[in-house]
Amino acid sequence: MLILRLVAVLVAIGIAGSLLAFVFTRDRRYLALGWRLFRYAIIVALVFFALLIVERVFVPFV
């Protein structure tokens, strides 16, 4: 769980850094990078929570 929190903080720093780079340079690839990081982070979080739910459902049957 500690590793997941560390990864979440690093992704948040990456998104904030890319948005800050966009504000200073007005280069749209930083904005695209931040959006891509956000989308992948949401997908990974949804998969992680889905696995937690599946574990809660199926563990009592084992």
Phi and psi in degrees as a GROMACS rama.xvg file:
@    title "Ramachandran Plot"
@    xaxis  label "Phi"
@    yaxis  label "Psi"
@TYPE xy
-64.3871  -38.8889  LEU-2
-65.4123  -40.0761  ILE-3
-64.0125  -38.0129  LEU-4
-67.0558  -39.9232  ARG-5
-63.9706  -43.0587  LEU-6
-63.7888  -40.602  VAL-7
-62.5889  -41.8007  ALA-8
-65.9313  -41.3323  VAL-9
-65.3966  -38.7585  LEU-10
-66.0624  -41.0243  VAL-11
-62.8741  -40.2857  ALA-12
-65.0377  -39.8314  ILE-13
-63.7274  -42.4508  GLY-14
-65.971  -45.6515  ILE-15
-63.7722  -39.823  ALA-16
-64.7955  -40.1775  GLY-17
-69.7347  -36.8225  SER-18
-67.2982  -37.4785  LEU-19
-66.8969  -40.0159  LEU-20
-63.8012  -36.7026  ALA-21
-64.433  -41.531  PHE-22
-63.1892  -39.2294  VAL-23
-81.0066  -34.4884  PHE-24
-103.938  -19.6162  THR-25
58.5597  26.5467  ARG-26
-91.4148  120.051  ASP-27
-69.9319  -15.0505  ARG-28
-69.6014  -26.6987  ARG-29
-68.6944  -37.0136  TYR-30
-66.492  -40.4376  LEU-31
-65.5394  -38.7868  ALA-32
-64.1967  -43.6479  LEU-33
-62.2643  -41.404  GLY-34
-65.9412  -41.1506  TRP-35
-64.5529  -42.9599  ARG-36
-60.7727  -42.2986  LEU-37
-63.1933  -45.2496  PHE-38
-62.5447  -45.9604  ARG-39
-65.239  -36.4142  TYR-40
-65.5789  -40.1279  ALA-41
-65.4829  -42.1045  ILE-42
-62.7688  -44.8936  ILE-43
-64.0105  -41.0583  VAL-44
-64.2328  -41.4443  ALA-45
-64.9571  -40.6039  LEU-46
-64.4198  -42.375  VAL-47
-61.5832  -46.5311  PHE-48
-68.7759  -33.6713  PHE-49
-63.4868  -40.5691  ALA-50
-64.7486  -38.3068  LEU-51
-63.0637  -41.1678  LEU-52
-66.648  -43.9886  ILE-53
-61.4683  -39.3598  VAL-54
-63.2563  -42.4646  GLU-55
-63.528  -34.6987  ARG-56
-76.0273  -44.1471  VAL-57
-92.0707  -17.5924  PHE-58
-65.1115  -38.7016  VAL-59
-63.1563  -22.2674  PRO-60
-82.0306  -13.3212  PHE-61
